[in-house]
């Protein structure tokens, strides 16, 4: 996959509220989940494996 993440379909959680200023955005691909700061989308994003993201999501859901 290219290091250019501008073509990804970024989205915020439906829990981010109407202001949406202090959120992260994610973009899901077949290879990974990309994460970035919604306040400054020009900053470098990071990526985690799909399994790593699933583990994180389970942790957040259960706590």
Biopython code that builds the backbone (N, CA, C, O; Angstrom):
import numpy as np
from Bio.PDB.StructureBuilder import StructureBuilder

atoms = [
    (1, "UNK", "N", (0.840, -1.177, 0.000)),
    (1, "UNK", "CA", (0.000, 0.000, 0.000)),
    (1, "UNK", "C", (0.880, 1.232, 0.000)),
    (1, "UNK", "O", (1.932, 1.235, 0.638)),
    (2, "UNK", "N", (0.495, 2.226, -0.664)),
    (2, "UNK", "CA", (1.203, 3.488, -0.715)),
    (2, "UNK", "C", (1.202, 4.154, 0.652)),
    (2, "UNK", "O", (0.282, 3.955, 1.446)),
    (3, "UNK", "N", (2.242, 4.951, 0.926)),
    (3, "UNK", "CA", (2.277, 5.685, 2.191)),
    (3, "UNK", "C", (1.349, 6.894, 2.162)),
    (3, "UNK", "O", (1.149, 7.534, 3.194)),
    (4, "UNK", "N", (0.780, 7.219, 1.004)),
    (4, "UNK", "CA", (-0.145, 8.339, 0.884)),
    (4, "UNK", "C", (-1.504, 7.905, 1.433)),
    (4, "UNK", "O", (-2.146, 7.010, 0.885)),
    (5, "UNK", "N", (-1.932, 8.547, 2.516)),
    (5, "UNK", "CA", (-3.194, 8.163, 3.143)),
    (5, "UNK", "C", (-4.338, 9.113, 2.803)),
    (5, "UNK", "O", (-5.429, 8.996, 3.361)),
    (6, "UNK", "N", (-4.093, 10.054, 1.890)),
    (6, "UNK", "CA", (-5.141, 11.021, 1.549)),
    (6, "UNK", "C", (-6.301, 10.373, 0.808)),
    (6, "UNK", "O", (-7.407, 10.913, 0.822)),
    (7, "UNK", "N", (-6.089, 9.257, 0.176)),
    (7, "UNK", "CA", (-7.134, 8.592, -0.595)),
    (7, "UNK", "C", (-7.987, 7.654, 0.257)),
    (7, "UNK", "O", (-8.936, 7.059, -0.253)),
    (8, "UNK", "N", (-7.673, 7.513, 1.522)),
    (8, "UNK", "CA", (-8.428, 6.610, 2.380)),
    (8, "UNK", "C", (-9.767, 7.224, 2.772)),
    (8, "UNK", "O", (-9.923, 8.445, 2.779)),
    (9, "UNK", "N", (-10.722, 6.374, 3.096)),
    (9, "UNK", "CA", (-12.045, 6.822, 3.543)),
    (9, "UNK", "C", (-12.018, 6.961, 5.065)),
    (9, "UNK", "O", (-12.272, 6.000, 5.791)),
    (10, "UNK", "N", (-11.708, 8.165, 5.534)),
    (10, "UNK", "CA", (-11.600, 8.444, 6.967)),
    (10, "UNK", "C", (-12.983, 8.666, 7.562)),
    (10, "UNK", "O", (-13.854, 9.251, 6.918)),
    (11, "UNK", "N", (-13.189, 8.189, 8.813)),
    (11, "UNK", "CA", (-14.446, 8.479, 9.502)),
    (11, "UNK", "C", (-14.226, 8.537, 11.006)),
    (11, "UNK", "O", (-13.256, 7.997, 11.538)),
    (12, "UNK", "N", (-15.159, 9.213, 11.673)),
    (12, "UNK", "CA", (-15.156, 9.342, 13.129)),
    (12, "UNK", "C", (-16.244, 8.450, 13.704)),
    (12, "UNK", "O", (-17.179, 8.054, 13.008)),
    (13, "UNK", "N", (-16.107, 8.148, 14.961)),
    (13, "UNK", "CA", (-17.114, 7.371, 15.662)),
    (13, "UNK", "C", (-18.414, 8.162, 15.751)),
    (13, "UNK", "O", (-18.404, 9.391, 15.815)),
    (14, "UNK", "N", (-19.511, 7.455, 15.754)),
    (14, "UNK", "CA", (-20.805, 8.114, 15.958)),
    (14, "UNK", "C", (-20.916, 8.659, 17.379)),
    (14, "UNK", "O", (-21.808, 9.460, 17.659)),
    (15, "UNK", "N", (-20.036, 8.247, 18.271)),
    (15, "UNK", "CA", (-20.008, 8.737, 19.648)),
    (15, "UNK", "C", (-19.222, 10.040, 19.788)),
    (15, "UNK", "O", (-19.112, 10.562, 20.897)),
    (16, "UNK", "N", (-18.681, 10.571, 18.715)),
    (16, "UNK", "CA", (-17.833, 11.755, 18.806)),
    (16, "UNK", "C", (-18.620, 13.029, 19.072)),
    (16, "UNK", "O", (-18.021, 14.065, 19.360)),
    (17, "UNK", "N", (-19.916, 12.983, 18.985)),
    (17, "UNK", "CA", (-20.742, 14.144, 19.301)),
    (17, "UNK", "C", (-20.848, 15.113, 18.146)),
    (17, "UNK", "O", (-20.257, 14.910, 17.085)),
    (18, "UNK", "N", (-21.609, 16.168, 18.367)),
    (18, "UNK", "CA", (-21.862, 17.122, 17.298)),
    (18, "UNK", "C", (-20.677, 18.040, 17.032)),
    (18, "UNK", "O", (-20.490, 18.490, 15.901)),
    (19, "UNK", "N", (-19.875, 18.325, 18.049)),
    (19, "UNK", "CA", (-18.711, 19.193, 17.860)),
    (19, "UNK", "C", (-17.623, 18.456, 17.087)),
    (19, "UNK", "O", (-17.088, 18.986, 16.114)),
    (20, "UNK", "N", (-17.293, 17.240, 17.513)),
    (20, "UNK", "CA", (-16.328, 16.414, 16.798)),
    (20, "UNK", "C", (-14.920, 16.966, 16.764)),
    (20, "UNK", "O", (-14.135, 16.602, 15.888)),
    (21, "UNK", "N", (-14.582, 17.848, 17.712)),
    (21, "UNK", "CA", (-13.273, 18.491, 17.657)),
    (21, "UNK", "C", (-12.152, 17.675, 18.278)),
    (21, "UNK", "O", (-11.002, 17.802, 17.858)),
    (22, "UNK", "N", (-12.448, 16.857, 19.248)),
    (22, "UNK", "CA", (-11.405, 16.130, 19.966)),
    (22, "UNK", "C", (-11.543, 14.636, 19.734)),
    (22, "UNK", "O", (-11.805, 13.874, 20.665)),
    (23, "UNK", "N", (-11.372, 14.235, 18.522)),
    (23, "UNK", "CA", (-11.588, 12.846, 18.150)),
    (23, "UNK", "C", (-10.410, 12.312, 17.349)),
    (23, "UNK", "O", (-9.537, 13.050, 16.895)),
    (24, "UNK", "N", (-10.431, 11.028, 17.203)),
    (24, "UNK", "CA", (-9.544, 10.411, 16.234)),
    (24, "UNK", "C", (-10.416, 9.949, 15.081)),
    (24, "UNK", "O", (-11.613, 9.709, 15.242)),
    (25, "UNK", "N", (-9.806, 9.830, 13.933)),
    (25, "UNK", "CA", (-10.478, 9.283, 12.764)),
    (25, "UNK", "C", (-9.758, 8.003, 12.394)),
    (25, "UNK", "O", (-8.555, 7.868, 12.618)),
    (26, "UNK", "N", (-10.496, 7.066, 11.827)),
    (26, "UNK", "CA", (-9.875, 5.843, 11.358)),
    (26, "UNK", "C", (-10.244, 5.596, 9.904)),
    (26, "UNK", "O", (-11.259, 6.076, 9.400)),
    (27, "UNK", "N", (-9.390, 4.836, 9.259)),
    (27, "UNK", "CA", (-9.636, 4.372, 7.891)),
    (27, "UNK", "C", (-9.254, 2.898, 7.859)),
    (27, "UNK", "O", (-8.147, 2.529, 8.252)),
    (28, "UNK", "N", (-10.148, 2.081, 7.402)),
    (28, "UNK", "CA", (-9.934, 0.641, 7.410)),
    (28, "UNK", "C", (-9.598, 0.162, 6.007)),
    (28, "UNK", "O", (-10.303, 0.470, 5.045)),
    (29, "UNK", "N", (-8.519, -0.591, 5.903)),
    (29, "UNK", "CA", (-8.142, -1.234, 4.641)),
    (29, "UNK", "C", (-8.054, -2.734, 4.882)),
    (29, "UNK", "O", (-8.208, -3.194, 6.013)),
    (30, "UNK", "N", (-7.813, -3.483, 3.845)),
    (30, "UNK", "CA", (-7.652, -4.928, 4.010)),
    (30, "UNK", "C", (-6.403, -5.255, 4.820)),
    (30, "UNK", "O", (-6.366, -6.268, 5.517)),
    (31, "UNK", "N", (-5.381, -4.408, 4.735)),
    (31, "UNK", "CA", (-4.108, -4.678, 5.396)),
    (31, "UNK", "C", (-4.008, -4.148, 6.820)),
    (31, "UNK", "O", (-3.305, -4.739, 7.640)),
    (32, "UNK", "N", (-4.690, -3.053, 7.135)),
    (32, "UNK", "CA", (-4.485, -2.403, 8.423)),
    (32, "UNK", "C", (-5.598, -1.411, 8.716)),
    (32, "UNK", "O", (-6.465, -1.152, 7.881)),
    (33, "UNK", "N", (-5.551, -0.863, 9.926)),
    (33, "UNK", "CA", (-6.425, 0.236, 10.326)),
    (33, "UNK", "C", (-5.521, 1.441, 10.566)),
    (33, "UNK", "O", (-4.574, 1.372, 11.349)),
    (34, "UNK", "N", (-5.819, 2.537, 9.889)),
    (34, "UNK", "CA", (-5.046, 3.770, 10.030)),
    (34, "UNK", "C", (-5.768, 4.676, 11.009)),
    (34, "UNK", "O", (-6.997, 4.736, 11.022)),
    (35, "UNK", "N", (-4.998, 5.385, 11.832)),
    (35, "UNK", "CA", (-5.562, 6.253, 12.868)),
    (35, "UNK", "C", (-4.902, 7.624, 12.749)),
    (35, "UNK", "O", (-3.689, 7.715, 12.557)),
    (36, "UNK", "N", (-5.702, 8.701, 12.863)),
    (36, "UNK", "CA", (-5.142, 10.051, 12.831)),
    (36, "UNK", "C", (-5.939, 10.983, 13.743)),
    (36, "UNK", "O", (-7.060, 10.668, 14.144)),
    (37, "UNK", "N", (-5.357, 12.109, 14.057)),
    (37, "UNK", "CA", (-5.971, 13.143, 14.885)),
    (37, "UNK", "C", (-6.919, 13.957, 14.019)),
    (37, "UNK", "O", (-6.507, 14.503, 12.996)),
    (38, "UNK", "N", (-8.178, 14.044, 14.413)),
    (38, "UNK", "CA", (-9.150, 14.772, 13.596)),
    (38, "UNK", "C", (-8.918, 16.280, 13.606)),
    (38, "UNK", "O", (-9.358, 16.980, 12.694)),
    (39, "UNK", "N", (-8.232, 16.784, 14.629)),
    (39, "UNK", "CA", (-7.975, 18.228, 14.692)),
    (39, "UNK", "C", (-6.907, 18.665, 13.701)),
    (39, "UNK", "O", (-6.887, 19.820, 13.278)),
    (40, "UNK", "N", (-6.022, 17.749, 13.331)),
    (40, "UNK", "CA", (-4.926, 18.095, 12.422)),
    (40, "UNK", "C", (-4.659, 16.918, 11.492)),
    (40, "UNK", "O", (-3.728, 16.142, 11.704)),
    (41, "UNK", "N", (-5.480, 16.798, 10.473)),
    (41, "UNK", "CA", (-5.384, 15.672, 9.542)),
    (41, "UNK", "C", (-4.108, 15.709, 8.705)),
    (41, "UNK", "O", (-3.790, 14.730, 8.031)),
    (42, "UNK", "N", (-3.376, 16.817, 8.737)),
    (42, "UNK", "CA", (-2.131, 16.893, 7.975)),
    (42, "UNK", "C", (-0.982, 16.181, 8.691)),
    (42, "UNK", "O", (0.046, 15.889, 8.080)),
    (43, "UNK", "N", (-1.157, 15.901, 9.985)),
    (43, "UNK", "CA", (-0.119, 15.180, 10.721)),
    (43, "UNK", "C", (-0.081, 13.728, 10.275)),
    (43, "UNK", "O", (-1.059, 13.209, 9.737)),
    (44, "UNK", "N", (1.021, 13.094, 10.496)),
    (44, "UNK", "CA", (1.199, 11.705, 10.100)),
    (44, "UNK", "C", (0.258, 10.790, 10.874)),
    (44, "UNK", "O", (0.123, 10.901, 12.092)),
    (45, "UNK", "N", (-0.380, 9.899, 10.154)),
    (45, "UNK", "CA", (-1.228, 8.896, 10.800)),
    (45, "UNK", "C", (-0.354, 7.710, 11.195)),
    (45, "UNK", "O", (0.809, 7.619, 10.801)),
    (46, "UNK", "N", (-0.927, 6.812, 11.973)),
    (46, "UNK", "CA", (-0.220, 5.562, 12.242)),
    (46, "UNK", "C", (-1.153, 4.418, 11.896)),
    (46, "UNK", "O", (-2.365, 4.601, 11.778)),
    (47, "UNK", "N", (-0.582, 3.251, 11.737)),
    (47, "UNK", "CA", (-1.423, 2.109, 11.387)),
    (47, "UNK", "C", (-1.166, 0.960, 12.342)),
    (47, "UNK", "O", (-0.067, 0.789, 12.868)),
    (48, "UNK", "N", (-2.209, 0.184, 12.547)),
    (48, "UNK", "CA", (-2.134, -1.019, 13.358)),
    (48, "UNK", "C", (-2.737, -2.160, 12.546)),
    (48, "UNK", "O", (-3.519, -1.940, 11.621)),
    (49, "UNK", "N", (-2.366, -3.357, 12.905)),
    (49, "UNK", "CA", (-2.939, -4.508, 12.211)),
    (49, "UNK", "C", (-4.424, -4.609, 12.535)),
    (49, "UNK", "O", (-4.890, -4.066, 13.537)),
    (50, "UNK", "N", (-5.147, -5.295, 11.695)),
    (50, "UNK", "CA", (-6.572, -5.496, 11.944)),
    (50, "UNK", "C", (-6.789, -6.234, 13.259)),
    (50, "UNK", "O", (-7.721, -5.921, 13.999)),
    (51, "UNK", "N", (-5.933, -7.214, 13.555)),
    (51, "UNK", "CA", (-6.035, -7.955, 14.816)),
    (51, "UNK", "C", (-5.744, -7.050, 16.004)),
    (51, "UNK", "O", (-6.413, -7.144, 17.033)),
    (52, "UNK", "N", (-4.759, -6.180, 15.873)),
    (52, "UNK", "CA", (-4.440, -5.237, 16.941)),
    (52, "UNK", "C", (-5.586, -4.279, 17.201)),
    (52, "UNK", "O", (-5.900, -3.990, 18.355)),
    (53, "UNK", "N", (-6.220, -3.780, 16.139)),
    (53, "UNK", "CA", (-7.356, -2.873, 16.294)),
    (53, "UNK", "C", (-8.536, -3.603, 16.949)),
    (53, "UNK", "O", (-9.206, -3.044, 17.817)),
    (54, "UNK", "N", (-8.787, -4.835, 16.540)),
    (54, "UNK", "CA", (-9.879, -5.609, 17.128)),
    (54, "UNK", "C", (-9.647, -5.812, 18.624)),
    (54, "UNK", "O", (-10.587, -5.723, 19.415)),
    (55, "UNK", "N", (-8.416, -6.082, 19.010)),
    (55, "UNK", "CA", (-8.080, -6.242, 20.424)),
    (55, "UNK", "C", (-8.313, -4.946, 21.188)),
    (55, "UNK", "O", (-8.877, -4.967, 22.283)),
    (56, "UNK", "N", (-7.887, -3.818, 20.624)),
    (56, "UNK", "CA", (-8.112, -2.508, 21.229)),
    (56, "UNK", "C", (-9.611, -2.233, 21.383)),
    (56, "UNK", "O", (-10.057, -1.806, 22.448)),
    (57, "UNK", "N", (-10.369, -2.472, 20.345)),
    (57, "UNK", "CA", (-11.820, -2.220, 20.380)),
    (57, "UNK", "C", (-12.502, -3.085, 21.435)),
    (57, "UNK", "O", (-13.395, -2.610, 22.137)),
    (58, "UNK", "N", (-12.095, -4.342, 21.557)),
    (58, "UNK", "CA", (-12.675, -5.218, 22.592)),
    (58, "UNK", "C", (-12.355, -4.649, 23.988)),
    (58, "UNK", "O", (-13.224, -4.603, 24.859)),
    (59, "UNK", "N", (-11.115, -4.222, 24.187)),
    (59, "UNK", "CA", (-10.704, -3.662, 25.480)),
    (59, "UNK", "C", (-11.557, -2.439, 25.814)),
    (59, "UNK", "O", (-12.079, -2.337, 26.924)),
    (60, "UNK", "N", (-11.703, -1.518, 24.873)),
    (60, "UNK", "CA", (-12.471, -0.299, 25.118)),
    (60, "UNK", "C", (-13.930, -0.626, 25.398)),
    (60, "UNK", "O", (-14.538, -0.023, 26.283)),
    (61, "UNK", "N", (-14.488, -1.550, 24.678)),
    (61, "UNK", "CA", (-15.881, -1.930, 24.843)),
    (61, "UNK", "C", (-16.132, -2.542, 26.221)),
    (61, "UNK", "O", (-17.182, -2.317, 26.822)),
    (62, "UNK", "N", (-15.182, -3.303, 26.711)),
    (62, "UNK", "CA", (-15.356, -4.015, 27.974)),
    (62, "UNK", "C", (-14.950, -3.214, 29.192)),
    (62, "UNK", "O", (-15.074, -3.710, 30.312)),
    (63, "UNK", "N", (-14.468, -1.990, 29.017)),
    (63, "UNK", "CA", (-14.011, -1.195, 30.173)),
    (63, "UNK", "C", (-14.688, 0.129, 30.272)),
    (63, "UNK", "O", (-14.405, 0.900, 31.189)),
]
sb = StructureBuilder()
sb.init_structure("model")
sb.init_model(0)
sb.init_chain("A")
sb.init_seg("    ")
for serial, (resi, resn, name, xyz) in enumerate(atoms, 1):
    if name == "N":
        sb.init_residue(resn, " ", resi, " ")
    sb.init_atom(name, np.array(xyz, "f"), 0.0, 1.0, " ", f" {name:<3s}", serial, name[0])
structure = sb.get_structure()
